[in-house]
């Protein structure tokens, strides 16, 4: 696996003694580019912390990937329709959190969306328009209520055949949080961790800034931004219809599914969520995107900041009040 590393000497404006160093590192994990920017006085600490963070990301890829037949999640998908599957405490806790997000979002966030992603061609592909019969054929296997967790035995089972968990709506956010934990364990107090630019966590602040400056991308003019904010010990995730889509019959179909209807959500162009954890910010972008601004205004959990871009004959972007 290739890494690109840059060490730049900066003025020690916020350092009492020694020299402040900046490290930039990146690697392809979970099918996307993960990157880190770190600050410290100690070069060895920077290198060790970055390596620990990427080792953790690769570990989680081996646990959560539905592209790896031997991953823990793939074992669940292969066997939980036949029998309860015992899983690690870590995966069990993550699945508990996912089901909680599903309940809070009235099913708009749903880890069982895997069969829909396949029939719409977004699994290992760029998309296709399925027939109504194809959608109806898999929709019965979609729904978080088909997943049963047993805390006593730490097992997962599915109530019907054909259920498939898809980590695409949560895996990157969880990995970013765990990478940040590894950086903290290695003594890093200022860092920016990004998964493909769509899920970002700002730890502390870089020298001479109130936080890490990040941009919210214009959903139609990708070289432009519609908003800029500073992250300090918080995350931001964005879901947009431009991330993966295809056009058919003059209409755009994005990969962001409404698991209850079996069709891609429409009307919203992008949603950005700022939260205390990247797991939370990434999970909530989907139901806000699917359910829309009015639902979000009524149901947004405390502590979240939400930025909507909608198609109202012309682009309308604003923070949710």
N, C-alpha and C positions, 0 to 999 in steps of 0.2 A: 504494500500500500504506500503510495507516494504522499509525502508531506511537504509543504512549503513553509519555511520558517524565516522570519525576518526579525532581527534584533536591532533596535534603533536607540541610540543614546539621547536622552532628553535632558533639558535643564532641570535640576533638582528643586523645582519650585515648591513642591509640597513634601519634600523629604528632608528630615532633620540632618541626616548624615549619609554619606555615600552617594552613589550615582543611581538614578532611576532608569530602569530599562523597560522597554516595551517589546513584547513578543506577539507575533501573529502566526497562527498555525491553522491548517485546514486539512480535512480528510473526507473522503466519500464513505458515508455510512448510511444504512437504511435507504439506499437509493437516492440520497441527496447529499449536498455539500455542507458539512458541519464546520464551523469556524470559531476560533477563539482569539480574543485580543486580551493580553494580560499585562499588568504592570507590577514591578517589584524592583528592589535594589539588588537582588541576588539572581544571577543568571542561572545557576544550577537549580534554584527553586522554581524559576519560570519553566525551565525545560522539563523538570520532573512533574510539575503540576499539569502542564499541557499533555504530557504523555499519559498520566493517570486519567485525565478526562477522556481522552480518546479510547483508552483501553476500556473504560466503563461504557462508552457508546457502542463499541463493538460487542461487548458482552450482552448488552441489551438487544442488539440486533440478532444475536444468536438465540435469545430468549423469545423475542416478539415477532420475528419475521414470518410472514405467511408465504414467503418465497423459498424458505429453507425447510425441506421436508423433516429435518431432524430437530427443528426448534421446539421449545416447550409449547408455544401457541399452536404450532402445526399438529402436535400430538393431541391437543385438545380437539382441534377441528376434525381430526381423523377418527377419534374414538369416543368422544363425549355423546354422540348420538346413540351409541350402543351400551355404554356403561359409564359410571362416574369415573372421572380421571383425577387422580391426586396431582396437585400442582405445588410449586414452591410457595412459601409464605409471601414472597414478594409479588408473584403473579396473582395470587389470590387477593391481596390487598388492592392491586391495581384494577382487577375485575370488579371488586366491590365498589370502588370509586366510579368506574364506568357505569355500572348499573344505577348508582345514585344520580349521576348526571342524566341518565335516561329518564328516570322518574321525575326529576326536577324540570326537565325540558319537555315533558309530555310526549316522549318518544321521538323527538326531533333529532336528538343525539342517540345513536344506536350502533353499538359495536357489531351487531349481527348483519350489517349492511353488505357483507361480503358477496352473497349471491346476486344482489342487484348490481354491484360493481362488475361482476363477471358478465351478466347478461347484457349490460350496457357497453361492454368492451373496454372498460377502464382498467381492468386487471391485466397488466402487461400490455396494454394497448392504448390507443388514442381515442377510442370511442366508436360506437355504432348505434344506429337506431333500431331497437328491437321491436317486435310485434307486441300487440296488447296481450296475446296469448302467452308469449314468452315471459312477459312481466308478471302476469297472473300466476304463471307456473312456479315462479320462485318466491313470490310475495308471501306465501304461506310459511316459508322458512325464515322470514325476517321478522324480528320483534324481540326486544330484550327480555320479555316475559318467558321466552323459550329457554332462557339460561337460568339454571338453578345452582346456587352456590351453597355448600354445606360447610359451615364453619367448624363443626365438630370433627369432620373427617378431612377437611381442607380439600374438597373435591369439587369438580365442575361437571355438570351433565346437561345435555340438551333434551328438551321434551319431545323433539321430533327429529327425524332424519333431514339432512340438507342444511341445517343451521351451520353458519360459518362466521367466525369472528374475524374482523378486519381491523388491524391496528392503525390504519392510515389516519384516523381522526384523533389519535391520542399518543402514538408512539414517539413522535419527534419531541413533543412537549415534555413527556416524561423523561426522555433521554437528556434534554437540556437541563432539567432540574437536577438530575443525578450528576451530570457533568459539573454543574455549579457546586454541588456538595463536595465533589472530589477536589475542586480548586480550593474551597474553604479548608478542607482537611490538610491541604498542602501549604497553607499559610497565605493564600492569595486573597486580597481584600478589594481589588479593583479589576474587573474583567467584564467582557462582553462575550456572550456565547450565543451563536446563531445556528439554526437548522434551516438551511435553504433560504434564509432571509424572511421566512414566514412565521417562525417562532423564535423569539429573542428574549434573553434575560440580561439585564444590566446589574452587575454586582458592584456596589459602591459607586465610585465616580472616577473618571480619568483626571489627570492633573489639570487644574485651573478651570474645570467645568463643573456645573451643578449636578451632572449626571451624564449618561451616555445618550448622545443625540441620535435619534432614529427617525426615519421618514416613513410615512404611509404613502404607498404608491398610487398614482393615478390609475384607475382601473381600465382606462382606454388608451391613454398616452403614457406608455410604460417608462419613458425616460424622464417623466415629471413626477413630482410628489404633490399631494393635496394637503398634507399636514406634517408638521415636525414636532416631536416631543422629546423630553428627556426622561430616561429610565434610571432610577436609582433604587436598587434592591427590589425590583419588580420586573414583570415580563410584559411583552406584547406579542400577540399572535394575530395573523390576518388570514382570512379565507376569502378568495375572490373567484368569480366565474371565469377569470382569465387564466387560472392556474393549469387546468386541463379541460379541454372542451372540443366539440366538433360542431359543425353546422350542417343542417339538413332542412330542406324545404324553406330556406330563408330564415331559419330560427337557430339560435345558439343553445346547445345543450351542454351544461357544465357537469363536472364530476361530483358536485355537492348534491347528494340525494336527499329527498324527503322519504325516510324509510317507511312512512305510513301509506304513501300513495304509490311508491315504486318509480316515481319520476323525479328528474332533477328539479331542484327549487328554482324559481324564476322571480324576477322583480328586483331583487337586491343584487348589486354589482360587487360589493365587498363589505366585509365587516372586520374591524380591528378591535380587539379586547385587551385592556391593560388590567393585570391582576397581580396578586402577590406571588403566584406560582405559574410556571409555564404550562403545567398540566391543566390548571383551571382556565387560563386564557385560551389555550388551544381547544379545549373541550367546548367552551361556551361560544366560540365563533360559529360553530355549525348550527346550533338551534337558533341563534339570533339571525343568521343568514336565512335559514329555512322558514322560521316563523314570522320574521319581519320586525320592523321598528315598533309598531304598536304593542305587539306581544312582549318585546324586550322591555319596553317602558313599564309594563305592568309586572313583569316577572324577574327583572334583573336582580341578582343577589347583591347585597350590600358590599361595597368595596371594589366593585368592578367599574371601569370606565369603558364606554362603548362608542365607537366611531362608525357611522353608517355612510356608505355611498350607494345611492339609489338612482334608478332610471325613471325620472319623472318628466319625460319628453326632453329634458336636458339633465346633465349631471347635477345631483344634489348631494353634497357631502357635509356632515355636521356631527358634532358630539351629541349623544343622547342626553337629554336634560332630565 
